[in-house]
Every structure is written in structure tokens, then in C-alpha cells.
Amino acid sequence: MIRHRVSGRLPGATTSRPPRRSLRQVLTALTAAAVVAALAPLAAAPAQAATPATISGSVKNAAGAPLAASLSLSPTAGGRVVETTTDAAGSFSLSGIPAGQYTLRAAEVSGEHLYDAAFWDGTASTSQYVGFTVADGAALTGVDLVLADATGVRVLVTDEAGNPLPSIQYGMQVYRPEEDDWYGLQRGPNLTDETGHLWENTVVGSTYKLCVSDDYYQDDWYQPGVRHGDACVGGGTTYDDAATFTVTEQTRRQEVVVTLPVVGQSLRPVEPFVTGSTAVGGTLTAETGTWKPAGVALSYQWVTWVDNERVLLPAGTGATFTPTADLVGKSLNVEVTGTLAGYRTATMQAWAGEVGTTAPTISQPLTLAGTAAVGQTLTATYGTITPPDDYPMFQWLVDGFPVGWTTSEKTFTLTAEHIGTRITARMTSYGDGGGVLHTSATSAVVQSGVPLTAPTPTISGKATVGQVLTAVPGSWAPAPVTLKYQWYRSGTKITGATTGTYTLTTADQGKTLTVHVIGSKPGYATVDKASAKTAVVGGLLTAPTPTISGTVRVGQKLTATPGTWGPAPVTLAYQWYRAGTRITGATASTYTLTTADLGKTLTVHVIGSKTGYTTVDKASAKTAAVAGLLTTATPTVSGTLKVGSTLTAKPGTWGPAPVTLAYQWYRAGVAISGATSPTYKLVAADKGTGIKVKVTGTKTGYTTVARTSAQTATIG
């Protein structure tokens, strides 16, 4: 594995701790430099108005072909940088240039590293970083820069499907014959770009190793779903077994593809932090924070450096380490390695300090002042630092996981997202003598600062043995709130009744029920809210569905048949309904249909009640629509009773009008085929017989009725 150094040092680096200058010293130096840079142009300003200069020229390659390039003109003393790009012919021009000392740099814009950058030395193009003078009002022409062919290696890192992999860490070592060692890049982190590429300059005649490793974890924004294995250009996976390549004139620019296999999901490691004393006999402790996901197994290795070589300390395989006299003057690092099945193993490192140096001291232990509640601010308090350090650095963590970058900010404002967590501040202060102070403090669990919103629960369902009651908790806030339940029978806790529903048993008969809803949320006080009591729980009556018998016609009587209720005796009451509406006063087991019921359906509810039992209301099925009763008359027959004469049926008055009437004539009691009109002409077959007529009345919503006349005398 290419080890990831939290300090920014990649494999082969010779430094294992930061420079010994405090941040205060760095800021002071930067401020002074800025003031000098700002005042320099003022001090050098001429007494008369300056005339701006112009610069024009071209950018080409060694073969004379024009190049698409960017140019930047930078004042040597600092100030505004003027930039431009070449046109299609490779030409450029810069104007409005004040007199002064400048550096002019030209570089390709393809991003493919085909050419090295070039500079202007005042008379010619050069590969060296140099400056030149621009006189007041000068018109510099013929500034022709030549970009030499690049010497280096361009590597594309992909997965096994050929997809480019960004943010893959890499390192390169060059062999130094005089020292007979391999020397690594003295900068970092070095990462592939968004297209999966990296570029490193090389020197013809030198031999190199270049290895890549998917072990960059320093940025919160970079959280890949999977991690890949390690590989080196030409073969191998580590510097120990890596293939080497020597740069020749023919191979001065190489393009290589390195393919990485997937080895597992990505852990979310945390940079360790070492607290304690680097004095001989002191105790150093590696604080690891909280690695994610849960279940990561951590191991430790304390190391030092001898002649640029990493040396493992045999006694340093735990979370704590005691420096010994043989380590005085040496730097100590701790490496924490996390493993979890299905995930790529990750190693994070922290610098502990140099053994035997004197670390700064603080007048009181680091604490986090303030209330650990939402809306409050925690302040790192430590008294005074000796020697003075105006800018100690802090890394803030939430439940052991870093938040943002290391900063000089001593305060941390708590928001709702911090409820239920603990906040940690890691403090670092560098002393003038090379010692370093590492210390940390952790807050209490962050509370909400406000109570939970806890409504009174209610109970739905029928308070009857065998029925299910349901607790309705209402809306608790802020969501999510974990809710638990406990049912009570007449004030006594019911063992095992701890869900949102409860089925009533015979033990509950005659009792009342309540439910307690208990809400909890990290950072909030647990709240227990009780419902109101239910009605007294009744027993369960045996209640059959009633039926209705009788003719469904106005004027007829309907009878409710309740069935057998139990346990006997059960008091039964009745209520009749017309098309779903209660009929006032219709509370007997029988009901006589009226004209108000015409066209409607009837149902009857039988209500059973018994002391200690829940009253039950059972409804019958609907009847057919109620039919009306027609008003009729007995028809008569008029006319001469002689063959050839016409008889006429007189139906009388039928109601309620209109009523549709149909006719059928009979000869000696037998229906005469086709004789269905109100009149009938006597034929020879009728002679010697008697004739009568039947009138049938129909009307929608009414029962059809037929009436027959008396038979006539004998037909002559």
C-alpha cells in the first residue's frame, strides 16, 4: 500500500512533522510582506504620469508551429497579473503595462502536457523562471516564446471497465545514484484530476517508480461508493515490488494506463489525534474519533524515522505509547489502520511530536464552556498559552467525526442536527522550541433546549370484549420521535400490552382502559402522556342479524324477527328506518306500511342490551321497494246482447290517476283470443253464452290489480 500521510508527506518524504514556526509567526511575516509589497509601487512612483507599455509576440513549438497557449505577465514585486491567450496564428499582445520588473510565462492550454512552459528573459525564450524589465512606454515586439517538447509521464488511471478514476493518490520516486537511494516527491497530496489523469516531469537518463493508490480520505466531499486496489506503472503494487522505468530521448514523454480493480466499499476514517507528552517516560494517546460504518476494527503502529527510513517501534502497537531515551530527537507518528469485511483497509496517520522537546503549556485544562444545547455556543477555554500563541488551531468533531477543516476558530454553534451528539475540540499549539501541544475536550450530550411537543393520545375502537383498541399518539415533534406504548386496566399496568393496539379480553369486562405513550429522542427529556379513560368495557352479546317478514305494500304489516340473543335474557328494542332515515315512533317489532313508505326500502334495527355488556345494534337487510295500493272499481258491461252488437266495458274510476288499464273479454269463462279492447262485437260463437270483461290496472310503484265484471245474460 502507498501509505497516506495526514501531514501531507507521501512515500519517500524526508520530513515527518510540520515546520517549527507558529501560525502567529507565519501571519506576522505574511502581513509584513503584504505591507512592503503594497508600499513598493508607491515609493517607486515617478513624479510624472507614466505611459503604459505594450508587449506582442508569438508562442510556437520547436518546429515553428503556432500553439494555443495562455500567457501570464506577473509583477516580480507582486500586484495585478495580466493574462491573455494566443490567436489561431499563435500570436498575442498585452497592453496597458506599467513600467517595472516582470515574469512572462507561456503554457499550453490543451491540458495534455505536450509541451513544457517557457519564459521570456528580455531577449529570448528560456525554460528557466526568470524576469525582465519593461520600460515606461516601451513597445516590445518579437517576444517569441518557444515551448519545448515536454519530458514526463502522463498516466490515466481507470477501473476495470475503463472508467477514469479521479482523486486517486499517487507518488513517484527517482533513483539517486550518488546516495544509492530512492527519493520521493516532496509535496502532496498528489491526486489524479477529474479526467483520471496525472502528470509528472521527468529527466532523461533518470530511473523512476510511480505507484497509485485509492486511499485519499482527507476531503469530506470525496466519498466514493467503492475503493480500488493499488498498482504501479509497469507492474507491482508497492514501491517494494514496483517495476522501474528509465527515461530516454525516445521515451521522454510517455503515456501509460493503469487499471485498478475494485477491492471493497469505502470506509470513512478519521485522522487520529495524539495527546499527551513526548517527554521520555511520558504517555502519548492516539484518539481515533469515530470511523464509519460501525464495526471497523482498529489497529495501531507507532513509527519513527531514521535516515529517511520508516522504522516500526515494536512496543508501539497499542493506542498509547511511552517514549524512551533512545528516541530523543526523533519524530514520532502513529498510524491507525481500520479493517472491516467488504471494505478497503484504510490507514490514517498523525504526528505526535519530537521526543524530548518542550511543548507549550496552558494555564488550565482545555474545556468547552457554554451550555450543550441547540442555539448555544461552545467556546474552547484554556487560559493562557506559554510561550504565547495567538493562533492555536482547532479541529471540531461531532460524535467523533470531523466537521470542516482545522481552523483558528475557538467557538462552535450548536444547531438541531447536533442534538444527541457530543462535540469535541482538538487543540494544537506549536512552540518556538519545536515542541507541540495536542489536547482535546468533549462536551456533554447536546440537548434540544426545548421540550418535546407531546400531544395527549386518544383511543379509538369499541370498548367491548374481543374488540381491538388503537392508540392514536398524535404528532410529536421535532420528528422523528421514538414512541413506546403501555396499556392500563383501571389504572393498573397490563403486562405485555406495549404496542399501539390492544385486544380486549374478559379480564377487561367492567373496567376502563387507558394508554400511556412515551416519547423519546436523543437530546430531549423523555415524555410520558396518558390518554383519557375509555367507557367501561362491556361483555360481548351474541347478536344475530334480524330479518323482516310480511308483504311489502302500503297498508300491509311488516314483522321484525330478531333471532336468538344471548346470554339470555337480553332486552331488545326496535327501530324502523325508511330508506336509511329513522321513522319517528316506529319502535315496535311490527310496522304497518303507509303511503310515506311508497317506493322506499325498509330496514329494522334490533338493539340488544344487558347489564355488564356492550349494547349492540344489529340491522336487517333492506326490503324491496314498498308498493302502493291502487283504488279500483268493479267494471260493468253495456250494450245489446245480440250477435252483431257491440258491448262496451265500463271500468269505473281507478286511482291515484293516472292508472294504465288493460282489458280481456271472456266467453263462458274462457278468454277470447284478441279481445283486449274496451269494446267487443258479439259473434255467432257467443250465441247462447254469457260474456264478461276483466280490467287490469298498473302504475309504477303500485301493486297491479285486476277486477272482473259480472257475466251478462245469454246472448241471443
C-alpha positions in Angstrom: 0.0 0.0 0.0 1.1 3.5 -0.7 0.6 4.9 2.8 -1.5 8.1 3.2 0.3 10.6 5.3 -2.0 13.1 7.1 0.8 15.5 7.3 0.8 15.7 3.5 4.1 13.7 3.2 3.9 11.0 0.6 6.1 7.9 0.5 9.8 8.8 0.4 9.5 12.2 2.0 12.2 13.1 4.5 10.1 15.2 6.8 7.7 13.8 9.4 6.4 16.9 11.1 5.4 20.5 10.2 7.9 23.4 10.3 8.6 24.8 13.8 7.2 28.2 13.0 4.0 29.0 14.9 1.0 30.3 12.9 1.4 33.6 14.7 4.9 33.9 13.2 3.7 33.0 9.8 0.8 35.5 9.8 3.2 38.2 11.1 5.6 37.5 8.2 2.9 37.5 5.6 1.4 40.7 6.9 4.8 42.5 6.8 5.4 41.2 3.2 2.0 42.4 2.1 2.6 45.9 3.5 6.0 46.1 1.8 4.5 44.9 -1.5 1.7 47.4 -1.3 4.1 50.4 -0.4 6.7 49.5 -3.0 4.9 50.8 -6.1 4.0 54.0 -4.1 7.7 54.6 -3.2 8.8 54.0 -6.8 6.1 56.1 -8.4 7.5 58.7 -10.8 6.8 62.3 -10.4 5.2 62.5 -13.9 2.4 60.4 -15.4 3.6 57.0 -16.7 3.0 55.8 -20.3 1.8 52.2 -20.4 3.9 49.7 -22.4 2.8 47.1 -24.9 4.1 43.6 -25.5 3.5 41.4 -28.5 4.8 38.2 -29.9 4.0 34.6 -30.5 4.0 31.1 -29.0 5.2 28.2 -31.1 6.7 24.8 -30.7 10.3 23.9 -31.7 9.2 23.1 -35.2 7.7 26.5 -35.6 4.1 25.5 -35.5 1.8 28.0 -33.7 0.3 26.8 -30.4 -2.8 27.6 -28.5 -1.3 28.9 -25.3 -2.1 31.0 -22.2 0.3 33.8 -21.2 0.5 35.4 -17.8 2.6 38.6 -17.0 3.3 38.8 -13.3 5.0 41.8 -11.5 8.0 40.5 -9.7 7.2 42.6 -6.6 3.6 41.4 -6.6 0.5 43.0 -8.0 -2.0 42.6 -10.8 -1.4 39.7 -13.1 -2.2 40.3 -16.8 -3.4 37.3 -18.7 -4.2 36.5 -22.4 -4.3 33.7 -24.9 -2.9 33.3 -28.4 -5.0 33.5 -31.5 -5.1 30.9 -34.3 -1.7 32.1 -35.6 -0.1 31.7 -32.2 0.2 35.5 -31.8 -0.6 37.5 -28.7 -0.5 41.1 -27.4 -0.6 42.7 -24.0 -1.3 46.4 -23.4 -1.6 48.8 -20.5 1.6 47.6 -18.8 3.2 49.9 -16.3 6.9 50.1 -16.2 8.6 47.5 -13.9 10.1 44.1 -13.5 8.0 41.2 -14.7 7.9 37.5 -15.4 6.2 36.4 -18.6 5.1 32.7 -18.7 3.6 30.8 -21.7 2.0 27.4 -21.3 -0.1 25.1 -23.5 -3.9 25.1 -22.9 -4.6 21.5 -24.1 -4.1 20.0 -20.7 -2.3 17.1 -22.3 1.2 18.1 -21.2 2.6 18.1 -24.8 5.0 21.0 -24.1 6.9 22.5 -21.2 6.2 26.1 -20.1 8.5 28.8 -21.4 9.6 32.2 -20.0 11.0 35.4 -21.5 14.4 36.6 -20.3 14.2 40.0 -22.0 15.9 38.9 -25.3 14.9 35.2 -25.9 12.7 32.4 -24.8 14.0 30.2 -22.0 12.8 27.3 -19.9 14.1 29.0 -16.7 11.9 31.0 -14.4 13.4 34.5 -15.0 12.3 38.1 -15.1 12.8 41.0 -17.4 12.4 44.8 -17.4 9.6 46.7 -19.1 10.5 50.4 -19.6 8.0 53.2 -19.4 6.0 53.4 -22.7 8.0 50.6 -24.3 6.6 48.8 -27.3 8.1 45.3 -27.0 7.7 43.3 -30.2 9.1 40.0 -31.3 8.6 38.4 -27.9 8.5 34.9 -29.4 8.3 32.1 -26.9 9.2 28.5 -27.9 7.6 25.6 -25.9 9.9 22.6 -25.9 8.5 19.1 -26.1 7.5 18.0 -22.6 9.5 15.4 -20.7 7.5 13.4 -18.3 4.9 10.7 -17.8 1.2 11.1 -18.2 -0.8 8.4 -16.5 -4.5 7.6 -17.0 -6.0 5.7 -14.0 -9.1 3.7 -14.8 -11.3 1.0 -13.3 -11.6 -2.4 -14.9 -14.4 -1.1 -17.1 -12.2 1.7 -18.5 -13.9 4.5 -16.5 -11.4 7.2 -15.4 -10.8 7.5 -11.7 -10.4 11.0 -10.2 -8.8 11.7 -6.8 -6.6 8.7 -6.9 -3.4 9.4 -4.8 0.0 8.8 -6.4 3.6 9.1 -5.6 6.8 8.9 -7.7 10.4 8.1 -6.6 13.6 8.8 -8.5 16.7 6.8 -8.1 19.7 8.8 -6.8 22.9 7.0 -7.8 25.2 9.1 -5.6 23.1 8.4 -2.5 22.1 4.9 -3.7 18.5 5.5 -2.6 15.0 6.3 -3.9 13.8 9.8 -3.3 10.1 10.7 -3.4 8.0 13.7 -4.2 8.3 16.4 -1.5 4.7 17.6 -1.8 1.2 16.3 -1.6 -1.4 15.1 -1.6 -0.9 14.3 -5.3 -4.1 13.3 -7.0 -5.4 12.4 -10.4 -7.6 15.1 -11.9 -11.3 14.9 -12.8 -10.4 13.0 -16.0 -8.4 10.4 -14.1 -5.0 11.8 -15.4 -1.8 12.7 -13.6 1.4 14.3 -15.0 4.9 14.3 -13.5 8.0 15.8 -15.1 11.0 13.5 -15.6 14.6 13.9 -16.6 16.2 12.0 -19.5 18.6 9.4 -18.1 16.9 9.0 -14.7 15.0 6.0 -13.4 11.7 6.1 -11.7 8.9 4.2 -9.9 5.4 5.6 -10.0 2.6 4.0 -8.0 -1.1 4.9 -7.5 -3.4 4.1 -4.6 -7.1 4.8 -3.9 -6.5 5.9 -0.3 -7.3 9.6 -0.3 -9.7 10.4 2.6 -8.9 13.9 3.6 -11.9 15.7 1.9 -15.4 15.2 3.2 -16.8 16.0 -0.3 -15.0 13.0 -1.8 -16.9 9.9 -0.7 -16.8 7.2 -3.4 -19.0 4.2 -3.1 -16.2 1.8 -3.7 -12.4 1.7 -3.4 -9.8 0.2 -5.7 -6.6 -1.6 -5.3 -3.0 -0.3 -5.7 -0.9 -0.6 -8.8 2.4 0.7 -10.2 3.4 1.8 -13.7 4.9 -1.3 -15.4 3.8 -3.7 -12.6 3.7 -4.3 -8.9 1.5 -2.8 -6.2 4.0 -1.1 -3.8 7.4 0.6 -4.1 9.0 -2.6 -2.8 7.9 -4.6 -5.9 7.2 -1.8 -8.4 8.7 -2.0 -11.9 11.1 0.8 -12.8 11.3 2.8 -16.0 14.3 4.8 -17.3 13.6 7.9 -19.4 15.5 8.1 -22.7 15.4 10.6 -25.6 13.0 8.2 -27.3 10.7 7.9 -24.3 11.0 11.4 -22.9 7.2 11.7 -23.0 5.3 8.6 -22.0 1.5 7.9 -21.8 0.5 5.0 -19.6 -2.8 3.5 -18.5 -3.0 1.9 -15.1 -6.1 -0.2 -14.3 -7.3 -0.6 -10.7 -9.6 -3.5 -9.6 -12.4 -2.8 -7.1 -11.4 -4.2 -3.7 -14.3 -3.1 -1.5 -16.5 -0.4 -0.3 -15.1 2.8 1.2 -14.6 3.4 4.9 -15.0 6.9 6.3 -11.9 7.1 8.5 -10.9 9.8 10.9 -7.5 11.4 11.2 -6.1 10.4 14.6 -5.0 12.9 17.1 -2.2 12.4 19.6 -2.5 13.9 23.1 -0.1 13.7 26.0 3.7 14.3 26.5 6.6 13.5 24.2 8.9 13.6 27.2 10.8 10.4 27.9 8.6 8.4 30.2 5.5 10.4 29.2 2.3 8.9 27.8 1.0 9.6 24.3 -2.5 8.5 23.4 -4.0 8.2 19.9 -7.6 9.5 19.8 -9.2 7.9 16.8 -12.6 9.6 16.6 -15.5 7.6 15.1 -14.8 5.6 12.0 -17.7 4.7 9.8 -19.6 2.5 9.3 -19.9 0.9 12.7 -17.8 -2.2 13.4 -14.5 -1.1 12.0 -11.6 -2.8 13.8 -8.7 -0.5 14.5 -5.0 -1.4 15.0 -2.1 0.9 15.8 1.5 1.2 14.8 3.8 3.9 16.3 6.8 4.7 14.0 9.8 6.9 13.8 12.2 7.9 11.0 15.9 7.0 10.8 17.9 8.2 7.8 14.7 8.8 5.9 13.6 5.3 6.5 10.3 4.5 8.3 11.1 2.4 11.4 8.4 0.4 13.2 8.5 0.6 17.0 7.9 -2.9 18.4 6.4 -1.6 21.6 4.1 0.7 19.7 1.2 -1.4 18.7 -1.5 0.0 21.1 -3.5 3.2 21.4 -0.9 4.5 23.9 2.9 4.8 23.7 5.7 5.7 26.1 8.7 7.5 24.6 12.1 6.0 25.6 15.5 7.7 25.9 16.8 6.2 22.6 14.1 8.2 20.7 15.2 11.6 21.9 15.4 14.0 18.9 13.3 11.7 16.7 9.9 12.4 15.4 7.0 10.0 16.3 4.0 9.2 14.2 1.1 6.9 14.9 -0.6 5.0 12.1 -4.2 3.8 12.7 -5.5 1.1 10.4 -9.1 0.2 10.1 -10.5 -3.0 8.7 -14.0 -4.2 8.0 -15.2 -7.1 5.9 -16.2 -6.0 2.4 -14.3 -2.7 2.7 -10.9 -1.5 1.6 -8.5 -1.3 4.5 -7.6 2.3 5.4 -4.6 3.8 7.2 -4.6 7.3 8.7 -1.6 8.9 10.4 -0.9 11.7 12.8 2.3 13.4 14.0 2.9 13.1 17.7 5.9 15.4 18.0 9.6 15.2 18.6 10.7 13.2 21.6 12.4 15.4 24.2 11.2 18.7 23.0 9.3 21.1 25.3 5.7 21.6 24.4 3.8 24.8 25.1 1.7 24.7 28.2 -1.8 26.0 29.0 -2.7 27.6 32.4 -5.8 25.4 32.7 -7.1 22.3 31.1 -8.9 22.7 27.8 -12.7 22.8 28.4 -15.7 23.6 26.3 -17.5 26.5 28.1 -21.2 27.0 27.4 -24.4 25.0 27.6 -24.6 22.0 25.3 -28.0 22.9 23.9 -29.3 23.9 20.5 -28.8 27.6 19.8 -26.0 27.9 22.3 -22.3 28.3 21.5 -19.4 26.2 22.9 -16.1 28.1 23.5 -12.7 26.4 23.8 -11.3 27.7 27.0 -7.7 27.0 28.1 -6.4 30.1 30.0 -3.1 31.3 28.5 -0.5 29.5 26.4 3.2 29.6 27.3 5.1 30.7 25.2 2.3 32.9 23.8 0.4 31.6 20.8 -2.3 33.9 19.5 -3.5 31.4 16.9 -3.8 27.9 18.3 -5.6 25.6 15.8 -8.8 23.7 16.4 -10.4 20.7 14.7 -14.1 20.3 15.7 -15.7 16.9 15.7 -19.3 15.8 16.1 -19.6 12.4 17.8 -16.0 11.8 16.8 -16.3 12.7 13.2 -14.6 15.9 11.9 -16.5 18.9 10.7 -14.7 21.0 8.2 -11.1 21.9 8.2 -8.7 22.7 11.0 -9.3 26.4 11.9 -8.3 29.0 14.5 -12.0 29.4 15.4 -12.4 28.8 19.1 -16.2 28.6 19.1 -18.8 26.1 17.8 -22.5 27.0 17.4 -25.0 24.2 18.1 -27.9 23.5 15.8 -30.7 21.0 15.8 -28.6 18.5 13.8 -26.3 18.2 16.8 -29.0 17.1 19.2 -27.9 13.8 21.0 -24.3 14.1 19.9 -21.1 15.1 21.8 -18.9 17.9 20.4 -15.1 17.5 20.6 -12.4 20.2 20.1 -8.9 19.1 19.2 -6.4 21.9 20.0 -2.9 22.2 18.6 -0.3 24.8 19.5 3.3 24.9 18.2 6.0 26.2 20.4 9.1 28.2 19.4 11.4 25.4 20.6 9.9 22.8 18.3 7.5 21.2 20.8 3.9 20.8 20.1 0.8 20.8 22.4 -2.0 18.4 21.5 -5.0 18.4 23.8 -8.8 17.8 23.4 -12.0 18.3 25.3 -15.5 16.8 24.7 -18.9 18.3 25.6 -21.9 16.8 27.3 -24.6 15.4 25.1 -26.2 18.2 23.2 -29.8 18.8 24.3 -32.6 20.4 22.3 -33.0 23.4 24.5 -36.8 23.0 24.2 -39.1 20.1 25.3 -40.7 17.6 23.0 -44.1 18.6 21.6 -46.2 15.9 23.2 -50.0 15.8 22.5 -52.4 13.8 24.6 -53.1 10.5 23.0 -56.6 9.2 22.2 -58.1 5.7 21.9 -60.2 4.5 19.0 -62.2 1.4 18.9 -65.2 -0.1 20.7 -64.9 -0.9 24.4 -66.2 -4.4 24.1 -64.6 -7.7 24.9 -62.9 -9.1 21.8 -62.6 -5.7 20.1 -59.3 -4.0 19.2 -58.4 -0.7 20.7 -55.9 1.5 18.9 -53.7 4.2 20.5 -53.6 7.4 18.4 -50.5 9.2 19.6 -50.9 12.5 17.7 -48.0 14.4 16.1 -44.8 14.5 18.3 -42.1 16.9 17.4 -39.4 17.6 16.4 -39.6 14.5 14.2 -38.5 11.8 14.4 -39.6 10.8 17.9 -39.4 7.2 19.1 -42.7 6.2 20.7 -43.5 3.4 23.1 -46.8 2.3 24.5 -48.2 0.9 27.8 -51.8 -0.1 28.3 -53.5 0.1 31.8 -56.7 -1.6 33.1 -58.4 0.6 35.6 -55.0 2.2 36.5 -53.0 -1.0 36.7 -50.3 -1.7 34.1 -51.2 -4.7 31.8 -48.2 -6.9 31.5 -47.0 -7.3 27.9 -49.5 -4.7 26.5 -46.8 -2.5 24.9 -47.9 -2.0 21.3 -50.1 0.6 19.6 -53.1 -1.8 19.7 -54.8 -3.9 22.4 -57.4 -6.6 22.1 -59.9 -6.5 25.0 -60.3 -9.7 27.0 -62.8 -10.9 29.5 -60.4 -9.7 32.2 -61.2 -6.1 31.0 -65.0 -6.5 31.3 -66.4 -3.9 33.6 -63.1 -2.0 33.7 -61.8 1.2 31.9 -58.7 1.3 29.8 -56.0 4.0 29.3 -52.8 4.0 27.3 -49.6 5.8 28.0 -47.5 7.0 25.1 -43.8 7.5 26.0 -41.8 9.7 23.6 -38.0 9.8 23.5 -35.4 11.5 21.3 -31.7 11.9 21.8 -31.1 15.3 23.4 -34.6 15.6 24.8 -36.2 14.7 28.1 -38.4 11.6 27.8 -42.2 12.4 28.0 -45.0 10.2 29.2 -48.5 11.2 28.1 -51.7 9.4 29.2 -55.0 9.2 27.4 -58.4 9.7 28.9 -60.3 6.6 30.1 -62.4 4.5 27.8 -66.0 3.7 28.7 -66.5 0.7 30.9 -65.6 -2.4 28.9 -68.7 -4.4 28.1 -69.2 -8.1 27.5 -69.9 -9.4 24.1 -73.5 -10.2 23.3 -74.5 -12.9 20.8 -76.3 -10.8 18.2 -77.8 -12.4 15.1 -78.9 -10.3 12.1 -82.6 -9.7 12.3 -85.0 -10.4 9.3 -88.2 -8.9 8.1 -91.4 -10.8 7.1 -94.6 -9.6 5.6 -95.9 -8.1 2.3 -94.0 -5.0 1.2 -97.1 -3.0 0.2 -98.7 0.1 1.6 -101.2 -0.9 4.3 -99.5 -4.2 5.0 -97.8 -5.1 8.3 -94.1 -6.0 8.5 -92.7 -8.0 11.4 -89.1 -8.0 12.7 -87.7 -11.4 13.6 -84.7 -10.7 16.0 -83.2 -14.2 16.2 -81.8 -15.6 19.4 -79.7 -13.2 21.5 -77.5 -14.3 24.4 -76.6 -14.8 27.1 -80.3 -14.6 27.9 -82.1 -12.6 29.0 -81.3 -9.8 26.6 -83.5 -6.7 26.4 -84.4 -6.0 22.8 -85.5 -2.7 21.4 -86.6 -1.9 17.8 -86.2 1.0 15.4 -87.6 1.0 11.9 -85.9 3.0 9.1 -87.3 4.3 5.8 -84.6 4.4 3.1 -82.0 4.8 5.9 -83.8 7.5 7.8 -85.2 6.8 11.3 -89.1 6.6 11.4 -90.3 8.6 14.4 -92.3 6.4 16.7 -91.7 3.2 14.8 -90.2 1.3 17.8 -92.2 -1.9 17.9 -91.4 -5.3 16.5 -94.1 -4.7 13.8 -94.7 -1.8 11.4 -97.6 -1.1 9.1 -96.6 0.4 5.8 -98.0 3.8 4.9 -98.1 5.9 1.8 -95.0 7.7 3.1 -93.1 4.4 2.6 -94.2 4.1 -1.1 -91.2 3.5 -3.3 -88.8 3.3 -0.3 -87.0 0.4 1.3 -87.4 -0.5 4.9 -84.9 -1.8 7.5 -85.2 -2.6 11.1 -82.5 -2.2 13.8 -82.7 -4.5 16.8 -80.8 -3.1 19.8 -79.8 -5.6 22.5 -78.8 -4.5 25.9 -77.8 -6.3 29.1 -76.1 -5.1 32.3 -72.3 -5.5 32.0 -72.4 -6.0 28.3 -71.9 -3.6 25.4 -75.1 -2.6 23.8 -75.3 -4.0 20.2 -77.3 -2.6 17.3 -77.9 -5.1 14.5 -79.6 -4.0 11.3 -81.6 -6.2 8.9 -81.2 -6.3 5.2 -83.3 -3.9 3.2 -86.8 -4.9 2.0 -87.8 -4.5 -1.6 -89.2 -1.1 -2.5 -92.7 -0.6 -0.9 -95.5 -0.8 -3.4 -98.7 1.4 -3.4 -102.3 0.2 -3.2 -104.5 1.1 -6.2 -108.1 2.4 -5.8 -110.3 0.2 -8.0 -113.9 -0.3 -9.2 -115.8 -3.3 -10.5 -116.2 -2.9 -14.2 -119.6 -3.3 -15.9 -120.7 -4.2 -19.5 -123.2 -2.2 -21.5 -124.8 -2.9 -25.0 -127.4 -5.1 -26.7 -126.9 -8.8 -26.0 -127.4 -9.9 -29.6 -125.0 -11.3 -32.2 -123.6 -8.4 -34.3 -124.0 -5.9 -31.5 -121.0 -4.2 -29.7 -120.5 -4.5 -26.0 -118.6 -1.7 -24.0 -116.6 -2.2 -20.8 -117.2 0.5 -18.2 -114.0 0.3 -15.8 -115.2 2.7 -13.2 -112.8 5.1 -11.5 -109.2 3.9 -10.7 -106.6 5.9 -8.7 -104.5 7.6 -8.0 -104.7 8.7 -11.6 -103.2 8.1 -14.0 -103.7 4.3 -14.0 -103.0 2.2 -17.0 -105.9 -0.2 -17.8 -105.8 -3.3 -19.8 -108.9 -5.4 -20.9 -109.6 -9.1 -21.6 -113.1 -10.4 -22.7 -114.3 -13.8 -21.7 -116.9 -16.2 -23.3 -118.5 -18.6 -20.8 -115.4 -18.0 -18.6 -112.8 -18.6 -21.3 -110.6 -15.7 -22.6 -111.5 -14.7 -26.1 -108.3 -14.5 -28.2 -107.5 -11.0 -29.3 -110.5 -9.4 -27.4 -108.4 -6.9 -25.4 -110.1 -3.6 -26.2 -112.6 -1.7 -24.1 -115.3 -2.8 -26.6 -116.3 -6.2 -28.1 -118.5 -7.1 -31.1 -120.6 -10.2 -30.5 -120.1 -13.0 -33.0 -122.1 -16.2 -33.7 -119.9 -18.2 -31.3 -121.2 -16.0 -28.5 -124.8 -17.0 -29.1 -126.3 -18.9 -26.1 -123.3 -17.9 -23.8 -122.6 -15.3 -21.2 -119.9 -12.6 -21.7 -117.7 -10.8 -19.1 -114.6 -8.5 -19.0 -111.5 -8.3 -16.8 -109.9 -4.9 -16.3 -106.2 -4.9 -15.1 -104.8 -1.6 -13.6 -101.0 -0.9 -13.4 -99.0 2.0 -12.1 -95.3 2.4 -11.3 -94.7 1.9 -7.6 -98.1 0.2 -7.1 -99.3 -3.4 -6.9 -101.0 -4.5 -10.1 -104.8 -5.1 -9.6 -107.4 -7.0 -11.7 -111.2 -6.6 -11.4 -113.8 -8.7 -13.4 -117.4 -7.7 -14.3 -120.4 -9.8 -13.7 -121.3 -12.1 -16.6 -124.0 -10.9 -19.0 -127.3 -12.7 -19.7 -127.4 -15.2 -22.5 -126.5 -13.8 -25.9 -129.4 -14.0 -28.4 
